[in-house]
C-alpha cells in the first residue's frame, strides 16, 4: 500500500480516526471512521498522537507475567459472601471464619482432609466398641474403598476377591463391647 499523503513511499503507519458528527438539535449524532495510510516520514510531519513502541527486557516481561498470574489467582479464588474470607486467607490462617465457609470451600477442605488424614470422611473411634471390633470396622472400610477402586479400574477378579473378603468380615460374629 502506498502512502496517501506523498504517493511515493510504502505506507507503514495506519491511522483510524473516529469522527462524531452532530446532526443538529434533538437529532442523533452519527459516527464514522476515517482511515489514513501513511509512510513513516509523512506520519512524523503530521504530529500524530502516538507513543513509540516500548522495548521490554526479558526481566520486565517475566515480572508482567508473574503479576498477571497473581491477579488471575486472586480473581478465581472463591470468597465467602458472609464473612468475606478468601481461599488464600483460609490457607494462610488454617481456620475458617464462619459456618458458611464449609460450603464455600467444600472442595478445598475435602482435599485438605484427604491429604492430612487420608480420608474425606471422619470415622473416628466408636464409643463402646472394643479394640478388636474397631480394627474389624477399619478393615471393612478399607476393603470397601479398595473394592470401589477395583471396580473403577475394571479389575473384576480382584473386586470379586475383595467382595468375598468383605462379606466374610460382615458375617463374622461381633466381639462383645469393652464395657459390657
C-alpha positions as a printed NumPy array, in Angstrom:
array([[  0.   ,   0.   ,   0.   ],
       [  1.358,   3.448,  -0.945],
       [  1.285,   6.497,   1.341],
       [ -1.877,   8.56 ,   0.786],
       [ -0.032,  11.799,   1.517],
       [  3.129,  11.716,  -0.65 ],
       [  2.085,   8.939,  -3.044],
       [  5.738,   7.704,  -3.142],
       [  6.723,   5.587,  -0.144],
       [  5.23 ,   2.409,   1.268],
       [  2.603,   3.075,   3.941],
       [  3.753,   1.664,   7.287],
       [  1.605,   3.774,   9.615],
       [ -2.13 ,   3.168,   9.585],
       [ -4.356,   5.607,  11.471],
       [ -8.075,   5.198,  12.107],
       [ -9.798,   8.379,  13.2  ],
       [-13.285,   8.17 ,  14.714],
       [-15.327,  11.261,  13.866],
       [-18.63 ,  12.073,  15.583],
       [-20.891,  14.384,  13.619],
       [-23.77 ,  16.26 ,  15.279],
       [-26.976,  16.305,  13.189],
       [-28.478,  19.302,  14.957],
       [-30.811,  19.951,  17.886],
       [-32.612,  16.826,  19.047],
       [-31.202,  14.596,  16.285],
       [-28.953,  11.634,  16.975],
       [-25.231,  12.09 ,  16.322],
       [-23.551,   9.927,  13.707],
       [-20.073,   8.4  ,  13.963],
       [-17.789,   7.477,  11.096],
       [-14.283,   6.095,  10.806],
       [-11.691,   7.67 ,   8.526],
       [ -8.612,   5.585,   7.725],
       [ -5.267,   7.078,   6.69 ],
       [ -2.322,   5.076,   5.381],
       [  0.957,   6.988,   5.663],
       [  4.672,   6.418,   5.297],
       [  6.976,   6.968,   8.283],
       [  8.174,  10.404,   7.058],
       [  4.651,  11.797,   6.453],
       [  3.411,  10.431,   9.768],
       [  6.193,  12.277,  11.645],
       [  5.391,  15.564,   9.906],
       [  1.67 ,  15.267,  10.758],
       [  2.404,  15.167,  14.509],
       [  0.068,  12.214,  15.184],
       [ -0.679,  11.292,  18.79 ],
       [  1.173,   8.033,  19.19 ],
       [  3.695,   6.525,  21.514],
       [  6.774,   4.771,  20.199],
       [  6.864,   1.052,  20.972],
       [  8.446,   0.386,  24.348],
       [ 11.165,  -2.223,  24.268],
       [ 10.855,  -4.61 ,  27.186],
       [ 13.602,  -6.796,  28.555],
       [ 13.043, -10.434,  29.42 ],
       [ 13.021,  -9.496,  33.113],
       [ 10.245,  -6.94 ,  32.537],
       [  8.166,  -9.471,  30.613],
       [  8.698, -12.074,  33.354],
       [  7.518,  -9.58 ,  36.015],
       [  4.406,  -8.779,  33.983],
       [  3.609, -12.494,  33.636],
       [  4.005, -13.025,  37.386],
       [  1.74 , -10.085,  38.218],
       [ -0.825, -11.347,  35.717],
       [ -0.757, -14.834,  37.229],
       [ -1.185, -13.463,  40.764],
       [ -4.181, -11.342,  39.82 ],
       [ -5.733, -14.263,  37.925],
       [ -5.362, -16.47 ,  41.011],
       [ -6.959, -13.818,  43.229],
       [ -9.885, -13.375,  40.84 ],
       [-10.659, -17.099,  40.6  ],
       [-10.33 , -17.675,  44.337],
       [-13.725, -18.231,  45.99 ],
       [-14.734, -15.8  ,  48.728],
       [-17.359, -16.284,  51.432],
       [-20.303, -13.889,  50.916],
       [-20.981, -13.695,  54.675],
       [-17.581, -13.165,  56.305],
       [-15.526, -12.21 ,  53.233],
       [-12.828, -14.813,  53.824],
       [-10.908, -15.802,  50.699],
       [ -9.368, -19.166,  49.95 ],
       [ -5.894, -17.644,  50.242],
       [ -6.729, -16.293,  53.699],
       [ -8.053, -19.724,  54.774],
       [ -4.851, -21.377,  53.558],
       [ -2.714, -18.878,  55.478],
       [ -4.688, -18.981,  58.745],
       [ -5.778, -22.614,  58.697],
       [ -9.106, -21.615,  60.24 ],
       [-12.499, -20.84 ,  58.781],
       [-14.308, -17.58 ,  59.504],
       [-17.949, -18.699,  59.717],
       [-20.255, -21.69 ,  59.214],
       [-20.899, -20.744,  55.565],
       [-17.187, -21.232,  54.794],
       [-17.705, -25.015,  54.988],
       [-19.994, -24.764,  51.951],
       [-17.942, -22.176,  50.044],
       [-14.614, -24.012,  50.465],
       [-16.069, -27.544,  50.432],
       [-13.888, -28.897,  47.611],
       [-10.717, -27.394,  49.062],
       [-11.471, -28.603,  52.6  ],
       [-12.067, -32.122,  51.267],
       [ -8.678, -32.11 ,  49.521],
       [ -7.032, -30.847,  52.695],
       [ -8.669, -33.518,  54.885],
       [ -7.699, -36.254,  52.453],
       [ -4.106, -35.026,  52.392],
       [ -3.845, -34.708,  56.187],
       [ -5.984, -37.607,  57.425],
       [ -6.057, -39.921,  54.417],
       [ -9.86 , -39.709,  54.09 ],
       [-12.598, -37.16 ,  53.434],
       [-14.95 , -38.7  ,  55.996],
       [-14.227, -38.829,  59.707],
       [-14.721, -42.339,  61.039],
       [-13.106, -41.887,  64.429],
       [-13.475, -44.224,  67.342],
       [-16.955, -45.505,  68.043],
       [-17.836, -45.245,  71.774],
       [-18.439, -48.553,  73.486],
       [-16.585, -50.56 ,  70.85 ],
       [-13.754, -52.919,  71.686],
       [-10.337, -52.595,  70.103],
       [-10.895, -55.809,  68.111],
       [-14.229, -54.558,  66.761],
       [-12.673, -51.217,  65.857],
       [ -9.889, -52.944,  63.89 ],
       [-12.534, -55.077,  62.13 ],
       [-14.579, -51.982,  61.263],
       [-11.492, -50.195,  59.911],
       [-10.57 , -53.256,  57.819],
       [-14.109, -53.329,  56.371],
       [-13.858, -49.638,  55.482],
       [-10.508, -50.215,  53.792],
       [-11.901, -53.199,  51.861],
       [-14.871, -51.135,  50.651],
       [-12.551, -48.42 ,  49.355],
       [-10.313, -50.956,  47.617],
       [-13.399, -52.664,  46.139],
       [-14.661, -49.352,  44.704],
       [-11.223, -48.669,  43.217],
       [-11.04 , -52.166,  41.691],
       [-14.476, -51.735,  40.089],
       [-13.467, -48.318,  38.72 ],
       [-10.294, -49.852,  37.264],
       [-12.337, -52.801,  35.931],
       [-10.184, -55.305,  37.839],
       [-13.119, -57.657,  38.315],
       [-11.168, -60.688,  39.637],
       [ -9.618, -58.558,  42.358],
       [-13.024, -56.937,  43.017],
       [-14.657, -60.372,  43.459],
       [-11.952, -61.44 ,  45.936],
       [-12.364, -58.176,  47.895],
       [-16.172, -58.564,  47.871],
       [-15.905, -62.1  ,  49.303],
       [-13.459, -60.976,  51.992],
       [-15.795, -58.102,  52.902],
       [-18.814, -60.419,  53.156],
       [-16.868, -62.783,  55.427],
       [-15.981, -59.892,  57.748],
       [-19.573, -58.596,  57.75 ],
       [-20.978, -62.035,  58.633],
       [-18.41 , -62.783,  61.359],
       [-19.835, -62.603,  64.882],
       [-19.11 , -59.325,  66.615],
       [-16.98 , -59.247,  69.718],
       [-18.62 , -58.029,  72.934],
       [-18.079, -54.37 ,  73.764],
       [-15.369, -53.451,  76.276],
       [-17.819, -52.003,  78.81 ],
       [-20.39 , -54.863,  78.718]])
